[in-house]
Amino acid sequence: MRVLVTGAAGMLARDLVPCLQQRGHYVLAPPENDLDITHLDAIRRWTESANPEIIINCAAYTKVDQAEKEEALANVINGLAVQNLCLACQEGDIPLVHFSTDYVFDGTKAGPYTIHDHPNPINAYGRTKLLGEKYVLWLLNRFYLVRTSWLFGIHGPNFIETMLKLAGKQKQVSVVNDQRGCPTWTQHLSEAVVSLVESGRYGVYHATNSGPTTWFEYATEIFRLAGTGTEVLPITTDQFPTAATRPKNSVLDPFPLTEVIGREMPPWQEAVRQYLEERGRAPEP
Ligand SMILES: NC(=O)c1ccc[n+]([C@@H]2O[C@H](COP(=O)([O-])OP(=O)(O)OC[C@H]3O[C@@H](n4cnc5c(N)ncnc54)[C@H](OP(=O)(O)O)[C@@H]3O)[C@@H](O)[C@H]2O)c1
């Protein structure tokens, strides 16, 4: 397939592009200064000249806390720009892959959120991502709307790197233990999304590594696997205030992704282990 990827410099895109190429797809991944998704004319220029068979939108405003102060800007990138992409997809009859987030949910549900559950975001970032979801649902017939969560990847700042940096400076780290979610490696997400795109089964999906955890349990596993000997102290969200409120539970149920691609995404512990291995092989930045 000829695939146009937006947001090429981002953490997910930098794993997704080689993954698509390894599976035999032809990828166009222009930098943001060549394809700014807030400009409809720029998107049209690319769809008309490159004639993609599918567009994968990895571009987004992802600063969750800063979005509390910049909701208007986040709405333009995560909302209105998605409308631009949908219009270009309509005009060229091109399907769209769009990524959304567990933070569209309010976190009050006891169990995992399914694709049937109603979003009710409790922070600005979640509201802007929900607007993007709505444009996809309002405007397109052929789309994959993929919600994911707690991403970590070799090409971006992430929780694992934050924890390892702290472990280099201190013996003890306090980590929130009352927010549940699913850490997800961008490499595993990329593999699942390529399979999904190859399936031709459009719809709404939840794609995360399997198994729920808390930030505290996640940090404990990171330090165990990395062998840092760091002590982790569980704290509550109230003891670690942030600008944006996070849902207490944002575990995503994988139905129907597992059925469509024919496999479960690997457990998050395995993803962390593989990430640390790959990180060990990567050249120093
Ligand atoms: N990271 C997570 O934990 C997480 C969790 C759930 C869902 N998601 C979703 O997963 C997707 C990928 O996230 P990610 O972690 O890979 O994000 P990321 O690393 O922040 O990548 C997004 C990329 O989009 C670029 N961008 C911003 N505005 C743009 C524009 N107008 N036109 C073109 N590119 C633009 C960004 O550039 P700048 O850096 O220069 O702004 C950045 O390179 C997003 O839809 C995100 O909402 C992420």
The ligand as an ORCA input file, in Angstrom:
! r2SCAN-3c Opt
* xyz 0 1
  N       2.207      9.520     24.156
  C       1.235      8.893     24.788
  O       1.384      8.450     25.934
  C      -0.105      8.698     24.111
  C      -1.132      8.053     24.820
  C      -2.358      7.855     24.191
  C      -2.542      8.286     22.889
  N      -1.539      8.916     22.232
  C      -1.777      9.375     20.857
  O      -0.898      8.683     19.996
  C      -0.545      9.508     18.880
  C       0.970      9.560     18.739
  O       1.519     10.120     19.930
  P       3.083     10.342     20.148
  O       3.360      9.982     21.547
  O       3.863      9.724     19.035
  O       3.134     11.941     20.032
  P       4.381     12.881     19.736
  O       5.670     12.180     19.988
  O       4.095     14.171     20.446
  O       4.272     13.091     18.170
  C       3.351     13.944     17.571
  C       4.076     14.641     16.446
  O       3.142     15.494     15.762
  C       3.827     16.709     15.484
  N       2.872     17.782     15.206
  C       2.298     18.647     16.083
  N       1.502     19.505     15.420
  C       1.557     19.157     14.095
  C       0.976     19.676     12.918
  N       0.159     20.724     12.960
  N       1.253     19.085     11.731
  C       2.104     18.026     11.670
  N       2.700     17.508     12.753
  C       2.437     18.065     13.953
  C       4.643     16.946     16.723
  O       5.631     17.903     16.512
  P       6.136     18.796     17.762
  O       6.752     17.849     18.729
  O       7.092     19.724     17.092
  O       4.917     19.468     18.304
  C       5.223     15.554     16.943
  O       6.376     15.327     16.153
  C      -1.222     10.861     19.148
  O      -2.439     10.910     18.468
  C      -1.477     10.841     20.645
  O      -2.573     11.667     21.000
  C      -0.322      9.128     22.813
*
